[in-house]
Amino acid sequence: MKFLPLLFANLLRRKLRTALTMGSFAVALFLLGLLLAVRGAFNQGVDVAQADRVIVTNRTSMIQPLPYASREKVAKTEGVRAFTFASWFGGVYRDPKNFFAQFAIDSSSWRGVYDEFVVPEDEWQAFLEDRQGLVAGKATAERFGWKLGDRIPIQGAIYPGEWAFNLRGIYTGKRPNDDLTQVWFHWKYLNENAAEYSRDYIGWYVVRLEKGANAAAVARSIDDKFRNSAFETRTQSESAFMQGFVTQFGNIQLLMLAIGGVVFFTLLLVTGNTMAMSVRERTGELAVLKTVGFGDGFVALLVLVETLVVAAAGGALGLVLAKLLSLAGDPTGGMLPGFYIPNLGLAIGFVIALLVGVVAGFVPAWSAGKLKVVEALRRL
């Protein structure tokens, strides 16, 4: 601790250069935080998927429907504890840019399968009693300023016409990365008012398994029941189902690694060069320190700690700014509803900043430690 004044005196010798180096770390770690948030948003469904849920869709494509009458076959499959179903609505609220997921759900079974979503009991009962009732996620309600009792008009795309709903409930999640942007309404209301050719069809089933049931075996059993029928099914785990959406956007993981690698390699070069310049400027001072009795290890450690202080301060600043941005909500207008940076991601980012500081400061510190007093004084 007694050498801290010396440490900070060296850092403040070139205030602008130190500030710019810290700024480089801040920008790099801010970008890393954004990449972590984007990755989390793309993988949100995968991360929150539960092992005891499987999704049943049309084998041809998810956009192809399944008959409502097929629910009995699903319900009677061994290993099925509960099931529900939903259909994608795909409507527009005021402006096509106002994107959010809209599901027509089986309100009688929905909460028994998706228990991670929390709706106050009185609000859920009001929703059940209202044929045109609507439940919205907290994020979507706050985004548009919706309040309970509001009349919400949505222009249908898949199901043409203007559909009006009454906001009866606002749901929250038990976990910080639960999707709070969805909107739910009664499938029966949709079925009664849809065009005749669209009636008595649903989009997909969500099956909750009994404790200890083998998900792969249950999936095979469900698919076997529909084999060689007009509506063959594809049943897969919720995690695999969600992963299928992610892969449609390409290899996000590789893209993030490439961007992050370029950024941190550039940061490594900048920081290493900065610290090398600092050592060259202080050659005489370092020689004096050795002359009065400080060893090679102390001098090398002094330079390395300076680099770590810069890395830690700049990295912490960048991560804090990224976290604050994520707490402000989804900046993409609903395209990435799970825009969230977990605390583990922040910790990993900070460790990465320190590692970059160690690598960048190693060569300058090693050079300072190996500096010969006579040669340094002669150079002056």
BELNOR-V667092 format. One record per residue. N is the residue number from 1. RES is the residue in three letters. SS is DSSP state (H for helix, E for strand, C for the rest). OMEGA is omega as a letter, one per 40 degrees, with the letter a starting at -180 (* if undefined). NEAR is the number of other C-alpha atoms within 12 Angstrom. Layout:
n-><N;N>
res-><RES;RES>
ss-><SS;SS>
omega-><OMEGA;OMEGA>
near-><NEAR;NEAR>
This chain:
n-><1;2;3;4;5;6;7;8;9;10;11;12;13;14;15;16;17;18;19;20;21;22;23;24;25;26;27;28;29;30;31;32;33;34;35;36;37;38;39;40;41;42;43;44;45;46;47;48;49;50;51;52;53;54;55;56;57;58;59;60;61;62;63;64;65;66;67;68;69;70;71;72;73;74;75;76;77;78;79;80;81;82;83;84;85;86;87;88;89;90;91;92;93;94;95;96;97;98;99;100;101;102;103;104;105;106;107;108;109;110;111;112;113;114;115;116;117;118;119;120;121;122;123;124;125;126;127;128;129;130;131;132;133;134;135;136;137;138;139;140;141;142;143;144;145;146;147;148;149;150;151;152;153;154;155;156;157;158;159;160;161;162;163;164;165;166;167;168;169;170;171;172;173;174;175;176;177;178;179;180;181;182;183;184;185;186;187;188;189;190;191;192;193;194;195;196;197;198;199;200;201;202;203;204;205;206;207;208;209;210;211;212;213;214;215;216;217;218;219;220;221;222;223;224;225;226;227;228;229;230;231;232;233;234;235;236;237;238;239;240;241;242;243;244;245;246;247;248;249;250;251;252;253;254;255;256;257;258;259;260;261;262;263;264;265;266;267;268;269;270;271;272;273;274;275;276;277;278;279;280;281;282;283;284;285;286;287;288;289;290;291;292;293;294;295;296;297;298;299;300;301;302;303;304;305;306;307;308;309;310;311;312;313;314;315;316;317;318;319;320;321;322;323;324;325;326;327;328;329;330;331;332;333;334;335;336;337;338;339;340;341;342;343;344;345;346;347;348;349;350;351;352;353;354;355;356;357;358;359;360;361;362;363;364;365;366;367;368;369;370;371;372;373;374;375;376;377;378;379;380>
res-><MET;LYS;PHE;LEU;PRO;LEU;LEU;PHE;ALA;ASN;LEU;LEU;ARG;ARG;LYS;LEU;ARG;THR;ALA;LEU;THR;MET;GLY;SER;PHE;ALA;VAL;ALA;LEU;PHE;LEU;LEU;GLY;LEU;LEU;LEU;ALA;VAL;ARG;GLY;ALA;PHE;ASN;GLN;GLY;VAL;ASP;VAL;ALA;GLN;ALA;ASP;ARG;VAL;ILE;VAL;THR;ASN;ARG;THR;SER;MET;ILE;GLN;PRO;LEU;PRO;TYR;ALA;SER;ARG;GLU;LYS;VAL;ALA;LYS;THR;GLU;GLY;VAL;ARG;ALA;PHE;THR;PHE;ALA;SER;TRP;PHE;GLY;GLY;VAL;TYR;ARG;ASP;PRO;LYS;ASN;PHE;PHE;ALA;GLN;PHE;ALA;ILE;ASP;SER;SER;SER;TRP;ARG;GLY;VAL;TYR;ASP;GLU;PHE;VAL;VAL;PRO;GLU;ASP;GLU;TRP;GLN;ALA;PHE;LEU;GLU;ASP;ARG;GLN;GLY;LEU;VAL;ALA;GLY;LYS;ALA;THR;ALA;GLU;ARG;PHE;GLY;TRP;LYS;LEU;GLY;ASP;ARG;ILE;PRO;ILE;GLN;GLY;ALA;ILE;TYR;PRO;GLY;GLU;TRP;ALA;PHE;ASN;LEU;ARG;GLY;ILE;TYR;THR;GLY;LYS;ARG;PRO;ASN;ASP;ASP;LEU;THR;GLN;VAL;TRP;PHE;HIS;TRP;LYS;TYR;LEU;ASN;GLU;ASN;ALA;ALA;GLU;TYR;SER;ARG;ASP;TYR;ILE;GLY;TRP;TYR;VAL;VAL;ARG;LEU;GLU;LYS;GLY;ALA;ASN;ALA;ALA;ALA;VAL;ALA;ARG;SER;ILE;ASP;ASP;LYS;PHE;ARG;ASN;SER;ALA;PHE;GLU;THR;ARG;THR;GLN;SER;GLU;SER;ALA;PHE;MET;GLN;GLY;PHE;VAL;THR;GLN;PHE;GLY;ASN;ILE;GLN;LEU;LEU;MET;LEU;ALA;ILE;GLY;GLY;VAL;VAL;PHE;PHE;THR;LEU;LEU;LEU;VAL;THR;GLY;ASN;THR;MET;ALA;MET;SER;VAL;ARG;GLU;ARG;THR;GLY;GLU;LEU;ALA;VAL;LEU;LYS;THR;VAL;GLY;PHE;GLY;ASP;GLY;PHE;VAL;ALA;LEU;LEU;VAL;LEU;VAL;GLU;THR;LEU;VAL;VAL;ALA;ALA;ALA;GLY;GLY;ALA;LEU;GLY;LEU;VAL;LEU;ALA;LYS;LEU;LEU;SER;LEU;ALA;GLY;ASP;PRO;THR;GLY;GLY;MET;LEU;PRO;GLY;PHE;TYR;ILE;PRO;ASN;LEU;GLY;LEU;ALA;ILE;GLY;PHE;VAL;ILE;ALA;LEU;LEU;VAL;GLY;VAL;VAL;ALA;GLY;PHE;VAL;PRO;ALA;TRP;SER;ALA;GLY;LYS;LEU;LYS;VAL;VAL;GLU;ALA;LEU;ARG;ARG;LEU>
ss-><C;C;C;H;H;H;H;H;H;H;H;C;C;C;H;H;H;H;H;H;H;H;H;H;H;H;H;H;H;H;H;H;H;H;H;H;H;H;H;H;H;H;C;H;H;H;H;H;C;C;C;C;E;E;E;E;E;E;C;C;C;C;C;C;C;E;E;H;H;H;H;H;H;H;H;C;C;C;C;E;E;E;E;E;E;E;E;E;C;C;C;E;C;C;C;C;C;C;C;C;C;E;E;E;E;C;C;C;C;H;H;H;H;C;C;C;E;E;C;C;H;H;H;H;H;H;H;H;H;C;C;C;E;E;E;E;E;H;H;H;H;H;H;H;C;C;C;C;C;C;E;E;E;E;E;E;C;C;C;C;E;E;E;E;E;E;E;E;E;E;E;E;E;C;C;C;C;C;C;C;C;C;E;E;E;E;H;H;H;H;H;H;H;C;C;H;H;H;C;C;E;E;C;E;E;E;E;E;E;C;C;C;C;C;H;H;H;H;H;H;H;H;H;H;H;H;C;C;C;C;C;C;E;E;E;E;E;H;H;H;H;H;H;H;H;H;H;C;C;C;C;H;H;H;H;H;H;H;H;H;H;H;H;H;H;H;H;H;H;H;H;H;H;H;H;H;H;H;H;H;H;C;H;H;H;H;H;H;H;H;H;C;C;C;C;H;H;H;H;H;H;H;H;H;H;H;H;H;H;H;H;H;H;H;H;H;H;H;H;H;H;H;H;H;H;H;H;C;C;C;C;C;C;C;C;C;C;C;C;C;C;C;H;H;H;H;H;H;H;H;H;H;H;H;H;H;H;H;H;H;H;H;H;H;H;H;H;H;H;C;C;C;H;H;H;H;H;H;H;C>
omega-><a;i;i;i;i;i;a;i;i;a;a;i;i;a;a;a;i;i;a;i;i;i;i;i;a;a;a;a;i;i;i;i;i;i;i;i;i;i;i;i;i;a;a;a;i;a;a;a;a;a;a;i;i;a;i;i;i;a;a;a;i;a;i;a;i;a;i;a;a;a;a;i;i;a;a;i;i;i;i;i;i;i;i;i;a;i;i;a;i;i;a;i;i;a;i;i;a;a;i;a;i;a;i;a;i;a;a;a;a;a;i;i;a;a;i;i;a;i;i;a;a;i;i;i;i;i;a;a;a;a;i;a;a;i;a;i;a;a;a;i;i;a;a;i;i;i;i;a;i;i;a;i;i;i;a;i;i;i;a;i;i;a;a;a;i;a;a;a;i;a;i;a;i;a;a;a;i;a;a;a;a;i;a;i;a;i;a;i;i;a;a;a;i;i;a;a;a;a;i;i;i;a;a;i;i;a;i;a;i;a;i;a;i;a;a;i;i;i;i;a;i;a;i;a;a;a;i;i;i;a;i;a;i;a;a;i;a;i;i;i;i;i;i;i;a;a;i;i;a;a;a;a;i;i;i;i;i;a;i;i;i;a;a;i;i;i;i;i;a;a;i;i;i;a;i;i;a;i;a;a;a;a;a;a;i;i;i;i;i;a;a;i;i;a;i;a;i;a;i;a;i;i;a;i;i;i;a;i;i;a;a;a;i;i;i;i;a;a;i;i;i;i;i;i;a;i;i;i;a;a;a;i;i;a;i;a;a;a;a;i;i;i;i;i;i;i;i;i;i;i;i;i;i;i;i;i;i;a;a;a;a;a;i;i;i;i;i;a;a;a;i;a;a;i;a;i;i;i;i;*>
near-><7;7;15;14;14;20;24;22;15;28;32;17;17;19;17;13;22;30;23;22;38;34;27;36;45;33;31;40;42;36;33;40;42;37;35;38;38;32;32;33;36;34;34;33;27;27;26;29;28;27;25;31;39;43;42;46;38;30;27;16;18;27;18;23;31;34;32;26;17;31;30;18;23;40;27;18;29;25;28;34;26;31;36;36;43;42;41;32;37;28;31;27;27;16;14;16;13;22;26;35;30;35;32;37;38;32;32;23;24;32;26;22;30;33;20;22;31;27;29;18;15;16;24;29;19;24;32;31;19;23;24;30;38;47;49;44;38;30;35;35;29;20;25;22;16;26;22;27;22;22;19;30;22;30;23;24;18;21;26;18;19;20;29;24;33;32;35;37;37;39;37;29;25;16;19;24;35;33;41;38;37;35;42;44;44;36;37;28;28;39;27;19;23;24;16;12;13;24;23;25;33;36;37;40;46;42;43;41;33;21;15;16;21;22;32;24;21;34;35;25;26;37;29;21;26;28;17;11;15;16;29;26;35;34;37;36;33;35;25;27;29;26;24;22;21;25;17;12;15;14;18;23;20;15;17;24;18;16;20;26;20;17;26;35;25;21;35;32;23;30;42;33;24;33;42;27;23;34;36;23;21;27;32;24;24;40;31;23;27;26;19;13;14;19;22;26;22;22;36;30;28;36;42;38;32;42;46;37;32;41;47;33;29;35;42;35;30;31;41;30;25;36;33;22;22;33;22;17;29;31;23;21;21;27;22;31;37;38;39;37;38;29;20;17;27;33;23;21;39;33;21;31;43;33;26;37;43;31;29;36;40;31;28;36;36;25;27;38;30;25;32;23;26;17;15;26;19;12;15;16>
